[in-house]
Amino acid sequence: MQTEYISAFDVVIGVLWRFWPVWVALILVMGASFTYKKRLGLYGQLFDSGVGIAGVFICLFWLFTAIFASTISPFDPLAQVSVMKDTLPGAVEPASKLVYYFGGDKLARDVFSRMVYGSQIVLIIAPAATGFALMVGITLGLPAGYYGGKIDTLLSFLANLVLAFPVILLFYLLVT
C-alpha cells in the first residue's frame, strides 16, 4: 500500500493549527502582561526589553505546550502504527486520515506527538538542572569569594577546567 503525503506548506499550516490553544493562551497572557506591566514588579520589568519579551515568550510557549499536550497532539506518543514506520513528514495515516506531521520513527510512532509530550518532561528537567547548577555555583563561588587568594585561584581553575572540557566528550566518558 502506498503512503499518502501532504505538501510541506500543509505540514507547516497543520502544525501551526494544532498549536491553537497555545497561541490563544499566549495572546491572553502576553496581552495582560503588557497591559499591567507597571503593576507586575520584577516580572513586568522583563517587558521593557526585547530579550526579556523573547525569554518570557519561549518559556510560556513550552509551558502552554505541556499543559495542552493532549489537545495538541493528534496521536498517543507511544502508539505504534506499523504502516507508518520510518515515514517522511506529512504522511497520512490510512485508518484515521490524520497526519504524521513530522513523520514516523523506526518504531512507527508519531514524532510530532512525541515532541509535544516531551515538553512535559522538559518542564521537569529544566528547573532541576537549573537548581543543580545553582547549588554547584554557590558551593564553588562562596568559598572562592570569601577566602580569595589561592583558594579562589584553585576553585576558578577547576571551574574553568570543567567549562573548557567538550561536553560531548564528557558525556562519553561518563557513560563508558
C-alpha positions, 0 to 999 in steps of 0.5 A: 500500500502506498503512503499518502503525503501532504505538501510541506506548506500543509505540514507547516499550516497543520502544525501551526493549527494544532498549536491553537490553544497555545497561541490563544493562551499566549495572546491572553497572557502576553496581552495582560502582561503588557497591559499591567506591566507597571503593576507586575514588579520584577516580572513586568520589568522583563517587558521593557526589553526585547530579550526579556519579551523573547525569554518570557515568550519561549518559556510560556510557549513550552509551558502552554505546550505541556499543559495542552499536550493532549489537545495538541497532539493528534496521536498517543506518543507511544502508539505504534502504527506499523504502516507508518514506520520510518515515514517522511513528514506529512504522511497520512495515516490510512485508518484515521486520515490524520497526519504524521506531521513530522513523520514516523520513527523506526518504531512507527510512532508519531514524532510530532506527538512525541515532541509535544509530550516531551515538553512535559518532561522538559518542564521537569528537567529544566528547573532541576538542572537549573537548581543543580547548577545553582547549588554547584555555583554557590558551593564553588563561588562562596568559598572562592569569594570569601577566602580569595587568594589561592583558594579562589585561584584553585576553585576558578581553575577547576571551574574553568577546567570543567567549562573548557572540557567538550561536553560531548566528550564528557558525556562519553566518558561518563557513560563508558 
